[in-house]
Amino acid sequence: MATYLADKVVVFEGKPSVDCTANAPEPLGSGMNRFLSHLDVTFRTDPTTYRPRINKLGSTKDSEQKAAGCHYYLDN
């Protein structure tokens, strides 16, 4: 994932083309956490290739990150 391309993100919430709200620009980490929490998905960094990986739903790492409130964890 090209995290070096953006410092801030705008997260849109709601139903597309029906009722949508654009949030104020926020830092990449908190914006991705907000976005991924709505999708119920967690990311981690692969320790050998340093590539971002999606955790399997219900896996130990997925559960740990959700409990910590950190859906987007990239070790840079």
HTML snippet that shows the backbone in 3Dmol.js (N, CA, C, O; Angstrom):
<script src="https://3Dmol.org/build/3Dmol-min.js"></script>
<div id="view" style="width:600px;height:400px;position:relative"></div>
<script>
const pdb = `
ATOM      1  N   MET A   1       0.851  -1.173   0.000  1.00  0.00           N
ATOM      2  CA  MET A   1       0.000   0.000   0.000  1.00  0.00           C
ATOM      3  C   MET A   1       0.892   1.230   0.000  1.00  0.00           C
ATOM      4  O   MET A   1       1.887   1.288   0.722  1.00  0.00           O
ATOM      5  N   ALA A   2       0.543   2.173  -0.783  1.00  0.00           N
ATOM      6  CA  ALA A   2       1.369   3.365  -0.914  1.00  0.00           C
ATOM      7  C   ALA A   2       1.008   4.393   0.151  1.00  0.00           C
ATOM      8  O   ALA A   2       0.334   5.382  -0.138  1.00  0.00           O
ATOM      9  N   THR A   3       1.450   4.164   1.368  1.00  0.00           N
ATOM     10  CA  THR A   3       1.142   5.093   2.459  1.00  0.00           C
ATOM     11  C   THR A   3       1.914   6.391   2.323  1.00  0.00           C
ATOM     12  O   THR A   3       1.569   7.384   2.962  1.00  0.00           O
ATOM     13  N   TYR A   4       2.941   6.400   1.511  1.00  0.00           N
ATOM     14  CA  TYR A   4       3.737   7.607   1.327  1.00  0.00           C
ATOM     15  C   TYR A   4       3.061   8.598   0.374  1.00  0.00           C
ATOM     16  O   TYR A   4       3.570   9.704   0.192  1.00  0.00           O
ATOM     17  N   LEU A   5       1.945   8.237  -0.229  1.00  0.00           N
ATOM     18  CA  LEU A   5       1.266   9.123  -1.169  1.00  0.00           C
ATOM     19  C   LEU A   5       0.341  10.128  -0.493  1.00  0.00           C
ATOM     20  O   LEU A   5      -0.020  11.140  -1.094  1.00  0.00           O
ATOM     21  N   ALA A   6      -0.046   9.859   0.751  1.00  0.00           N
ATOM     22  CA  ALA A   6      -0.998  10.755   1.418  1.00  0.00           C
ATOM     23  C   ALA A   6      -0.632  10.938   2.880  1.00  0.00           C
ATOM     24  O   ALA A   6      -0.215   9.996   3.554  1.00  0.00           O
ATOM     25  N   ASP A   7      -0.794  12.158   3.356  1.00  0.00           N
ATOM     26  CA  ASP A   7      -0.619  12.449   4.775  1.00  0.00           C
ATOM     27  C   ASP A   7      -1.958  12.424   5.492  1.00  0.00           C
ATOM     28  O   ASP A   7      -2.039  12.076   6.670  1.00  0.00           O
ATOM     29  N   LYS A   8      -3.005  12.796   4.770  1.00  0.00           N
ATOM     30  CA  LYS A   8      -4.345  12.866   5.351  1.00  0.00           C
ATOM     31  C   LYS A   8      -5.341  12.206   4.411  1.00  0.00           C
ATOM     32  O   LYS A   8      -5.104  12.105   3.207  1.00  0.00           O
ATOM     33  N   VAL A   9      -6.468  11.754   4.981  1.00  0.00           N
ATOM     34  CA  VAL A   9      -7.533  11.142   4.191  1.00  0.00           C
ATOM     35  C   VAL A   9      -8.878  11.726   4.614  1.00  0.00           C
ATOM     36  O   VAL A   9      -9.034  12.223   5.729  1.00  0.00           O
ATOM     37  N   VAL A  10      -9.835  11.657   3.708  1.00  0.00           N
ATOM     38  CA  VAL A  10     -11.211  12.056   4.000  1.00  0.00           C
ATOM     39  C   VAL A  10     -12.045  10.783   3.950  1.00  0.00           C
ATOM     40  O   VAL A  10     -12.069  10.091   2.932  1.00  0.00           O
ATOM     41  N   VAL A  11     -12.727  10.477   5.044  1.00  0.00           N
ATOM     42  CA  VAL A  11     -13.548   9.269   5.118  1.00  0.00           C
ATOM     43  C   VAL A  11     -15.011   9.673   4.958  1.00  0.00           C
ATOM     44  O   VAL A  11     -15.507  10.547   5.669  1.00  0.00           O
ATOM     45  N   PHE A  12     -15.687   9.030   4.023  1.00  0.00           N
ATOM     46  CA  PHE A  12     -17.111   9.259   3.799  1.00  0.00           C
ATOM     47  C   PHE A  12     -17.886   8.164   4.516  1.00  0.00           C
ATOM     48  O   PHE A  12     -17.531   6.988   4.431  1.00  0.00           O
ATOM     49  N   GLU A  13     -18.940   8.548   5.221  1.00  0.00           N
ATOM     50  CA  GLU A  13     -19.764   7.587   5.951  1.00  0.00           C
ATOM     51  C   GLU A  13     -21.215   7.727   5.517  1.00  0.00           C
ATOM     52  O   GLU A  13     -21.672   8.825   5.201  1.00  0.00           O
ATOM     53  N   GLY A  14     -21.934   6.614   5.504  1.00  0.00           N
ATOM     54  CA  GLY A  14     -23.348   6.627   5.155  1.00  0.00           C
ATOM     55  C   GLY A  14     -23.636   5.717   3.983  1.00  0.00           C
ATOM     56  O   GLY A  14     -22.827   4.860   3.627  1.00  0.00           O
ATOM     57  N   LYS A  15     -24.810   5.915   3.383  1.00  0.00           N
ATOM     58  CA  LYS A  15     -25.213   5.134   2.218  1.00  0.00           C
ATOM     59  C   LYS A  15     -24.869   5.922   0.954  1.00  0.00           C
ATOM     60  O   LYS A  15     -25.285   7.072   0.814  1.00  0.00           O
ATOM     61  N   PRO A  16     -24.118   5.321   0.037  1.00  0.00           N
ATOM     62  CA  PRO A  16     -23.742   6.030  -1.186  1.00  0.00           C
ATOM     63  C   PRO A  16     -24.964   6.538  -1.956  1.00  0.00           C
ATOM     64  O   PRO A  16     -25.941   5.810  -2.133  1.00  0.00           O
ATOM     65  N   SER A  17     -24.900   7.760  -2.399  1.00  0.00           N
ATOM     66  CA  SER A  17     -25.916   8.466  -3.190  1.00  0.00           C
ATOM     67  C   SER A  17     -27.271   8.594  -2.498  1.00  0.00           C
ATOM     68  O   SER A  17     -28.247   8.990  -3.135  1.00  0.00           O
ATOM     69  N   VAL A  18     -27.352   8.265  -1.202  1.00  0.00           N
ATOM     70  CA  VAL A  18     -28.599   8.417  -0.459  1.00  0.00           C
ATOM     71  C   VAL A  18     -28.399   9.375   0.700  1.00  0.00           C
ATOM     72  O   VAL A  18     -29.033  10.428   0.759  1.00  0.00           O
ATOM     73  N   ASP A  19     -27.524   9.011   1.616  1.00  0.00           N
ATOM     74  CA  ASP A  19     -27.254   9.828   2.800  1.00  0.00           C
ATOM     75  C   ASP A  19     -25.789   9.634   3.155  1.00  0.00           C
ATOM     76  O   ASP A  19     -25.410   8.602   3.707  1.00  0.00           O
ATOM     77  N   CYS A  20     -24.977  10.616   2.842  1.00  0.00           N
ATOM     78  CA  CYS A  20     -23.533  10.475   3.028  1.00  0.00           C
ATOM     79  C   CYS A  20     -22.962  11.713   3.710  1.00  0.00           C
ATOM     80  O   CYS A  20     -23.397  12.836   3.455  1.00  0.00           O
ATOM     81  N   THR A  21     -21.986  11.489   4.578  1.00  0.00           N
ATOM     82  CA  THR A  21     -21.313  12.573   5.278  1.00  0.00           C
ATOM     83  C   THR A  21     -19.817  12.466   5.036  1.00  0.00           C
ATOM     84  O   THR A  21     -19.231  11.394   5.188  1.00  0.00           O
ATOM     85  N   ALA A  22     -19.205  13.572   4.660  1.00  0.00           N
ATOM     86  CA  ALA A  22     -17.752  13.620   4.501  1.00  0.00           C
ATOM     87  C   ALA A  22     -17.156  14.162   5.788  1.00  0.00           C
ATOM     88  O   ALA A  22     -17.505  15.260   6.221  1.00  0.00           O
ATOM     89  N   ASN A  23     -16.272  13.409   6.395  1.00  0.00           N
ATOM     90  CA  ASN A  23     -15.587  13.861   7.603  1.00  0.00           C
ATOM     91  C   ASN A  23     -14.438  14.786   7.220  1.00  0.00           C
ATOM     92  O   ASN A  23     -13.974  14.784   6.080  1.00  0.00           O
ATOM     93  N   ALA A  24     -13.996  15.564   8.174  1.00  0.00           N
ATOM     94  CA  ALA A  24     -12.858  16.456   7.947  1.00  0.00           C
ATOM     95  C   ALA A  24     -11.605  15.630   7.662  1.00  0.00           C
ATOM     96  O   ALA A  24     -11.500  14.496   8.128  1.00  0.00           O
ATOM     97  N   PRO A  25     -10.657  16.179   6.907  1.00  0.00           N
ATOM     98  CA  PRO A  25      -9.404  15.452   6.673  1.00  0.00           C
ATOM     99  C   PRO A  25      -8.738  15.089   8.001  1.00  0.00           C
ATOM    100  O   PRO A  25      -8.670  15.904   8.921  1.00  0.00           O
ATOM    101  N   GLU A  26      -8.255  13.862   8.079  1.00  0.00           N
ATOM    102  CA  GLU A  26      -7.594  13.393   9.296  1.00  0.00           C
ATOM    103  C   GLU A  26      -6.347  12.607   8.929  1.00  0.00           C
ATOM    104  O   GLU A  26      -6.202  12.186   7.782  1.00  0.00           O
ATOM    105  N   PRO A  27      -5.440  12.400   9.883  1.00  0.00           N
ATOM    106  CA  PRO A  27      -4.213  11.658   9.592  1.00  0.00           C
ATOM    107  C   PRO A  27      -4.510  10.269   9.020  1.00  0.00           C
ATOM    108  O   PRO A  27      -5.556   9.681   9.299  1.00  0.00           O
ATOM    109  N   LEU A  28      -3.591   9.764   8.230  1.00  0.00           N
ATOM    110  CA  LEU A  28      -3.769   8.490   7.536  1.00  0.00           C
ATOM    111  C   LEU A  28      -4.127   7.352   8.485  1.00  0.00           C
ATOM    112  O   LEU A  28      -5.048   6.585   8.204  1.00  0.00           O
ATOM    113  N   GLY A  29      -3.421   7.229   9.595  1.00  0.00           N
ATOM    114  CA  GLY A  29      -3.661   6.122  10.529  1.00  0.00           C
ATOM    115  C   GLY A  29      -5.060   6.126  11.104  1.00  0.00           C
ATOM    116  O   GLY A  29      -5.738   5.099  11.080  1.00  0.00           O
ATOM    117  N   SER A  30      -5.508   7.260  11.622  1.00  0.00           N
ATOM    118  CA  SER A  30      -6.844   7.312  12.224  1.00  0.00           C
ATOM    119  C   SER A  30      -7.935   7.214  11.164  1.00  0.00           C
ATOM    120  O   SER A  30      -8.991   6.635  11.418  1.00  0.00           O
ATOM    121  N   GLY A  31      -7.692   7.773   9.980  1.00  0.00           N
ATOM    122  CA  GLY A  31      -8.668   7.670   8.900  1.00  0.00           C
ATOM    123  C   GLY A  31      -8.838   6.242   8.416  1.00  0.00           C
ATOM    124  O   GLY A  31      -9.959   5.788   8.187  1.00  0.00           O
ATOM    125  N   MET A  32      -7.731   5.534   8.259  1.00  0.00           N
ATOM    126  CA  MET A  32      -7.814   4.130   7.844  1.00  0.00           C
ATOM    127  C   MET A  32      -8.462   3.276   8.925  1.00  0.00           C
ATOM    128  O   MET A  32      -9.221   2.358   8.612  1.00  0.00           O
ATOM    129  N   ASN A  33      -8.174   3.565  10.199  1.00  0.00           N
ATOM    130  CA  ASN A  33      -8.827   2.833  11.283  1.00  0.00           C
ATOM    131  C   ASN A  33     -10.335   3.033  11.235  1.00  0.00           C
ATOM    132  O   ASN A  33     -11.092   2.077  11.401  1.00  0.00           O
ATOM    133  N   ARG A  34     -10.778   4.270  11.008  1.00  0.00           N
ATOM    134  CA  ARG A  34     -12.215   4.559  10.931  1.00  0.00           C
ATOM    135  C   ARG A  34     -12.843   3.805   9.756  1.00  0.00           C
ATOM    136  O   ARG A  34     -13.883   3.164   9.909  1.00  0.00           O
ATOM    137  N   PHE A  35     -12.209   3.886   8.586  1.00  0.00           N
ATOM    138  CA  PHE A  35     -12.717   3.237   7.376  1.00  0.00           C
ATOM    139  C   PHE A  35     -12.779   1.716   7.540  1.00  0.00           C
ATOM    140  O   PHE A  35     -13.805   1.101   7.251  1.00  0.00           O
ATOM    141  N   LEU A  36     -11.689   1.116   8.001  1.00  0.00           N
ATOM    142  CA  LEU A  36     -11.637  -0.339   8.129  1.00  0.00           C
ATOM    143  C   LEU A  36     -12.548  -0.862   9.231  1.00  0.00           C
ATOM    144  O   LEU A  36     -13.025  -1.993   9.146  1.00  0.00           O
ATOM    145  N   SER A  37     -12.801  -0.058  10.266  1.00  0.00           N
ATOM    146  CA  SER A  37     -13.713  -0.505  11.324  1.00  0.00           C
ATOM    147  C   SER A  37     -15.129  -0.654  10.775  1.00  0.00           C
ATOM    148  O   SER A  37     -15.870  -1.532  11.220  1.00  0.00           O
ATOM    149  N   HIS A  38     -15.519   0.190   9.814  1.00  0.00           N
ATOM    150  CA  HIS A  38     -16.842   0.056   9.186  1.00  0.00           C
ATOM    151  C   HIS A  38     -16.915  -1.200   8.321  1.00  0.00           C
ATOM    152  O   HIS A  38     -17.987  -1.785   8.166  1.00  0.00           O
ATOM    153  N   LEU A  39     -15.791  -1.611   7.762  1.00  0.00           N
ATOM    154  CA  LEU A  39     -15.746  -2.814   6.930  1.00  0.00           C
ATOM    155  C   LEU A  39     -15.498  -4.080   7.743  1.00  0.00           C
ATOM    156  O   LEU A  39     -15.629  -5.185   7.216  1.00  0.00           O
ATOM    157  N   ASP A  40     -15.142  -3.935   9.022  1.00  0.00           N
ATOM    158  CA  ASP A  40     -14.815  -5.053   9.911  1.00  0.00           C
ATOM    159  C   ASP A  40     -13.603  -5.832   9.387  1.00  0.00           C
ATOM    160  O   ASP A  40     -13.603  -7.063   9.369  1.00  0.00           O
ATOM    161  N   VAL A  41     -12.575  -5.095   8.963  1.00  0.00           N
ATOM    162  CA  VAL A  41     -11.351  -5.667   8.398  1.00  0.00           C
ATOM    163  C   VAL A  41     -10.155  -5.126   9.171  1.00  0.00           C
ATOM    164  O   VAL A  41     -10.172  -3.980   9.621  1.00  0.00           O
ATOM    165  N   THR A  42      -9.107  -5.953   9.327  1.00  0.00           N
ATOM    166  CA  THR A  42      -7.869  -5.495   9.955  1.00  0.00           C
ATOM    167  C   THR A  42      -6.681  -5.774   9.033  1.00  0.00           C
ATOM    168  O   THR A  42      -6.652  -6.778   8.321  1.00  0.00           O
ATOM    169  N   PHE A  43      -5.707  -4.870   9.061  1.00  0.00           N
ATOM    170  CA  PHE A  43      -4.475  -4.991   8.286  1.00  0.00           C
ATOM    171  C   PHE A  43      -3.295  -5.171   9.226  1.00  0.00           C
ATOM    172  O   PHE A  43      -3.321  -4.704  10.365  1.00  0.00           O
ATOM    173  N   ARG A  44      -2.263  -5.849   8.744  1.00  0.00           N
ATOM    174  CA  ARG A  44      -0.997  -5.978   9.462  1.00  0.00           C
ATOM    175  C   ARG A  44       0.120  -5.910   8.428  1.00  0.00           C
ATOM    176  O   ARG A  44      -0.140  -5.931   7.224  1.00  0.00           O
ATOM    177  N   THR A  45       1.350  -5.828   8.894  1.00  0.00           N
ATOM    178  CA  THR A  45       2.505  -5.865   7.998  1.00  0.00           C
ATOM    179  C   THR A  45       3.148  -7.238   8.086  1.00  0.00           C
ATOM    180  O   THR A  45       3.431  -7.726   9.180  1.00  0.00           O
ATOM    181  N   ASP A  46       3.379  -7.861   6.942  1.00  0.00           N
ATOM    182  CA  ASP A  46       4.054  -9.152   6.909  1.00  0.00           C
ATOM    183  C   ASP A  46       5.491  -8.955   7.370  1.00  0.00           C
ATOM    184  O   ASP A  46       6.182  -8.084   6.842  1.00  0.00           O
ATOM    185  N   PRO A  47       5.970  -9.747   8.350  1.00  0.00           N
ATOM    186  CA  PRO A  47       7.308  -9.526   8.906  1.00  0.00           C
ATOM    187  C   PRO A  47       8.466  -9.826   7.948  1.00  0.00           C
ATOM    188  O   PRO A  47       9.559  -9.290   8.128  1.00  0.00           O
ATOM    189  N   THR A  48       8.248 -10.665   6.940  1.00  0.00           N
ATOM    190  CA  THR A  48       9.348 -10.991   6.035  1.00  0.00           C
ATOM    191  C   THR A  48       9.381 -10.107   4.793  1.00  0.00           C
ATOM    192  O   THR A  48      10.457  -9.692   4.361  1.00  0.00           O
ATOM    193  N   THR A  49       8.227  -9.817   4.217  1.00  0.00           N
ATOM    194  CA  THR A  49       8.189  -9.016   2.986  1.00  0.00           C
ATOM    195  C   THR A  49       7.829  -7.555   3.241  1.00  0.00           C
ATOM    196  O   THR A  49       7.968  -6.717   2.351  1.00  0.00           O
ATOM    197  N   TYR A  50       7.368  -7.250   4.451  1.00  0.00           N
ATOM    198  CA  TYR A  50       6.939  -5.897   4.833  1.00  0.00           C
ATOM    199  C   TYR A  50       5.762  -5.386   4.000  1.00  0.00           C
ATOM    200  O   TYR A  50       5.520  -4.182   3.921  1.00  0.00           O
ATOM    201  N   ARG A  51       5.043  -6.307   3.389  1.00  0.00           N
ATOM    202  CA  ARG A  51       3.859  -5.937   2.622  1.00  0.00           C
ATOM    203  C   ARG A  51       2.636  -5.939   3.535  1.00  0.00           C
ATOM    204  O   ARG A  51       2.582  -6.720   4.485  1.00  0.00           O
ATOM    205  N   PRO A  52       1.656  -5.080   3.264  1.00  0.00           N
ATOM    206  CA  PRO A  52       0.428  -5.107   4.064  1.00  0.00           C
ATOM    207  C   PRO A  52      -0.384  -6.361   3.748  1.00  0.00           C
ATOM    208  O   PRO A  52      -0.479  -6.777   2.593  1.00  0.00           O
ATOM    209  N   ARG A  53      -0.957  -6.945   4.769  1.00  0.00           N
ATOM    210  CA  ARG A  53      -1.769  -8.147   4.623  1.00  0.00           C
ATOM    211  C   ARG A  53      -3.081  -7.953   5.364  1.00  0.00           C
ATOM    212  O   ARG A  53      -3.128  -7.299   6.406  1.00  0.00           O
ATOM    213  N   ILE A  54      -4.142  -8.523   4.820  1.00  0.00           N
ATOM    214  CA  ILE A  54      -5.434  -8.499   5.500  1.00  0.00           C
ATOM    215  C   ILE A  54      -5.500  -9.727   6.390  1.00  0.00           C
ATOM    216  O   ILE A  54      -5.234 -10.843   5.944  1.00  0.00           O
ATOM    217  N   ASN A  55      -5.858  -9.516   7.663  1.00  0.00           N
ATOM    218  CA  ASN A  55      -5.992 -10.635   8.586  1.00  0.00           C
ATOM    219  C   ASN A  55      -7.270 -11.409   8.287  1.00  0.00           C
ATOM    220  O   ASN A  55      -8.276 -10.829   7.879  1.00  0.00           O
ATOM    221  N   LYS A  56      -7.220 -12.723   8.493  1.00  0.00           N
ATOM    222  CA  LYS A  56      -8.416 -13.538   8.323  1.00  0.00           C
ATOM    223  C   LYS A  56      -9.416 -13.183   9.410  1.00  0.00           C
ATOM    224  O   LYS A  56      -9.045 -12.978  10.566  1.00  0.00           O
ATOM    225  N   LEU A  57     -10.684 -13.110   9.034  1.00  0.00           N
ATOM    226  CA  LEU A  57     -11.744 -12.777   9.974  1.00  0.00           C
ATOM    227  C   LEU A  57     -11.787 -13.811  11.097  1.00  0.00           C
ATOM    228  O   LEU A  57     -11.916 -15.007  10.835  1.00  0.00           O
ATOM    229  N   GLY A  58     -11.681 -13.359  12.334  1.00  0.00           N
ATOM    230  CA  GLY A  58     -11.741 -14.242  13.492  1.00  0.00           C
ATOM    231  C   GLY A  58     -10.407 -14.839  13.901  1.00  0.00           C
ATOM    232  O   GLY A  58     -10.347 -15.592  14.873  1.00  0.00           O
ATOM    233  N   SER A  59      -9.324 -14.518  13.176  1.00  0.00           N
ATOM    234  CA  SER A  59      -8.010 -15.051  13.546  1.00  0.00           C
ATOM    235  C   SER A  59      -7.526 -14.394  14.834  1.00  0.00           C
ATOM    236  O   SER A  59      -8.092 -13.396  15.279  1.00  0.00           O
ATOM    237  N   THR A  60      -6.485 -14.953  15.424  1.00  0.00           N
ATOM    238  CA  THR A  60      -5.934 -14.405  16.662  1.00  0.00           C
ATOM    239  C   THR A  60      -5.483 -12.966  16.462  1.00  0.00           C
ATOM    240  O   THR A  60      -5.808 -12.099  17.272  1.00  0.00           O
ATOM    241  N   LYS A  61      -4.747 -12.705  15.403  1.00  0.00           N
ATOM    242  CA  LYS A  61      -4.258 -11.352  15.127  1.00  0.00           C
ATOM    243  C   LYS A  61      -5.419 -10.388  14.883  1.00  0.00           C
ATOM    244  O   LYS A  61      -5.389  -9.246  15.341  1.00  0.00           O
ATOM    245  N   ASP A  62      -6.434 -10.845  14.164  1.00  0.00           N
ATOM    246  CA  ASP A  62      -7.624 -10.036  13.902  1.00  0.00           C
ATOM    247  C   ASP A  62      -8.309  -9.666  15.216  1.00  0.00           C
ATOM    248  O   ASP A  62      -8.665  -8.507  15.429  1.00  0.00           O
ATOM    249  N   SER A  63      -8.490 -10.635  16.081  1.00  0.00           N
ATOM    250  CA  SER A  63      -9.145 -10.394  17.373  1.00  0.00           C
ATOM    251  C   SER A  63      -8.328  -9.459  18.252  1.00  0.00           C
ATOM    252  O   SER A  63      -8.884  -8.576  18.905  1.00  0.00           O
ATOM    253  N   GLU A  64      -7.004  -9.647  18.273  1.00  0.00           N
ATOM    254  CA  GLU A  64      -6.126  -8.786  19.082  1.00  0.00           C
ATOM    255  C   GLU A  64      -6.197  -7.334  18.615  1.00  0.00           C
ATOM    256  O   GLU A  64      -6.305  -6.418  19.430  1.00  0.00           O
ATOM    257  N   GLN A  65      -6.135  -7.129  17.303  1.00  0.00           N
ATOM    258  CA  GLN A  65      -6.156  -5.770  16.778  1.00  0.00           C
ATOM    259  C   GLN A  65      -7.506  -5.096  17.008  1.00  0.00           C
ATOM    260  O   GLN A  65      -7.558  -3.908  17.325  1.00  0.00           O
ATOM    261  N   LYS A  66      -8.597  -5.844  16.850  1.00  0.00           N
ATOM    262  CA  LYS A  66      -9.925  -5.268  17.087  1.00  0.00           C
ATOM    263  C   LYS A  66     -10.106  -4.913  18.555  1.00  0.00           C
ATOM    264  O   LYS A  66     -10.698  -3.881  18.873  1.00  0.00           O
ATOM    265  N   ALA A  67      -9.603  -5.754  19.454  1.00  0.00           N
ATOM    266  CA  ALA A  67      -9.704  -5.469  20.890  1.00  0.00           C
ATOM    267  C   ALA A  67      -8.914  -4.212  21.250  1.00  0.00           C
ATOM    268  O   ALA A  67      -9.312  -3.455  22.135  1.00  0.00           O
ATOM    269  N   ALA A  68      -7.799  -3.995  20.564  1.00  0.00           N
ATOM    270  CA  ALA A  68      -6.973  -2.809  20.810  1.00  0.00           C
ATOM    271  C   ALA A  68      -7.498  -1.579  20.061  1.00  0.00           C
ATOM    272  O   ALA A  68      -7.017  -0.467  20.279  1.00  0.00           O
ATOM    273  N   GLY A  69      -8.487  -1.779  19.178  1.00  0.00           N
ATOM    274  CA  GLY A  69      -9.037  -0.671  18.400  1.00  0.00           C
ATOM    275  C   GLY A  69      -8.125  -0.215  17.282  1.00  0.00           C
ATOM    276  O   GLY A  69      -8.219   0.923  16.822  1.00  0.00           O
ATOM    277  N   CYS A  70      -7.240  -1.099  16.842  1.00  0.00           N
ATOM    278  CA  CYS A  70      -6.266  -0.753  15.805  1.00  0.00           C
ATOM    279  C   CYS A  70      -6.492  -1.655  14.587  1.00  0.00           C
ATOM    280  O   CYS A  70      -5.908  -2.735  14.494  1.00  0.00           O
ATOM    281  N   HIS A  71      -7.337  -1.212  13.661  1.00  0.00           N
ATOM    282  CA  HIS A  71      -7.639  -2.001  12.467  1.00  0.00           C
ATOM    283  C   HIS A  71      -6.543  -1.873  11.418  1.00  0.00           C
ATOM    284  O   HIS A  71      -6.393  -2.739  10.556  1.00  0.00           O
ATOM    285  N   TYR A  72      -5.791  -0.808  11.494  1.00  0.00           N
ATOM    286  CA  TYR A  72      -4.760  -0.505  10.493  1.00  0.00           C
ATOM    287  C   TYR A  72      -3.424  -0.448  11.206  1.00  0.00           C
ATOM    288  O   TYR A  72      -3.117   0.537  11.877  1.00  0.00           O
ATOM    289  N   TYR A  73      -2.623  -1.504  11.066  1.00  0.00           N
ATOM    290  CA  TYR A  73      -1.333  -1.556  11.749  1.00  0.00           C
ATOM    291  C   TYR A  73      -0.259  -1.833  10.721  1.00  0.00           C
ATOM    292  O   TYR A  73      -0.102  -2.966  10.268  1.00  0.00           O
ATOM    293  N   LEU A  74       0.478  -0.805  10.354  1.00  0.00           N
ATOM    294  CA  LEU A  74       1.594  -0.976   9.435  1.00  0.00           C
ATOM    295  C   LEU A  74       2.856  -0.555  10.147  1.00  0.00           C
ATOM    296  O   LEU A  74       3.013   0.607  10.522  1.00  0.00           O
ATOM    297  N   ASP A  75       3.748  -1.493  10.330  1.00  0.00           N
ATOM    298  CA  ASP A  75       5.011  -1.264  11.028  1.00  0.00           C
ATOM    299  C   ASP A  75       6.016  -0.696  10.046  1.00  0.00           C
ATOM    300  O   ASP A  75       6.653  -1.458   9.318  1.00  0.00           O
ATOM    301  N   ASN A  76       6.177   0.609  10.003  1.00  0.00           N
ATOM    302  CA  ASN A  76       7.121   1.214   9.047  1.00  0.00           C
ATOM    303  C   ASN A  76       8.380   1.636   9.735  1.00  0.00           C
ATOM    304  O   ASN A  76       9.287   2.163   9.093  1.00  0.00           O
TER     305      ASN A  76
END
`;
const viewer = $3Dmol.createViewer("view");
viewer.addModel(pdb, "pdb");
viewer.setStyle({}, {cartoon: {color: "spectrum"}});
viewer.zoomTo();
viewer.render();
</script>
